[in-house]
Amino acid sequence: MSTWRKKRSVMRRYDLTAQLYDRRYAEEQALKYRAAIEKLCIDGNSRVLDVGCGTGLLLSHIAEAELVVGVDVSGKLLLQAKERAKSFRNVHVVRADADHLPFKSTYFTVVFAFTVLQNMPAPLETLKEIKRVAVLGAQVVVTGLKKAFSLAVFRELLENAGLKTVSLMDEDKLKCYVAIGVQR
């Protein structure tokens, strides 16, 4: 399947299920968010990017940052994220492709990519694009769905992307690996 066809397929799937997303995944996503956020330093000086923000479930957890930007390719998921973002003056959502982020290089101090890589045709290229928009030393949180990646493959992917892994969680209650890396 071509790169664009795969992305369109993912976008359509999420557009079709947007109304059910929170009911299906909120609890699962919250476990991932808590596992990662307790190990991070996000404060009033942080500029945070949430790649694949979906309905914006993460936004309220990171709203203490100076700036929070959520991006997603699904327009219907973003409509829900936009509603959540209205509660915060510093939170914005943008429709964008994770492989072509519309931001200048070396800007964000924290980047999240929850439940993104398994949906991308070339996960390594996606990680390289995420790295491009992150400052040197940025905290980068990435998940890898266990059904899509073995632990060895996920570690190799992070290494090949040039992320220094400082924490890798592989708990039974999580359906994915949660990695915290540093942009180097």
Secondary structure, 3 states (H helix, E strand, C coil): CCHHHHHHHHHHHHHHHHHHHHHHHHHHHHHHHHHHHCCCCCCCCCEEEEECCCCCCCHHHCCCCCEEEEEECCHHHHHHHHHHHCCCCCEEEEECCCCCCCCCCCCEEEEEECCCHHHCCCHHHHHHHHHHHEEEEEEEEEEEECCCCCHHHHHHHHHHCCEEEEEEECCCCCCEEEEEEEEC
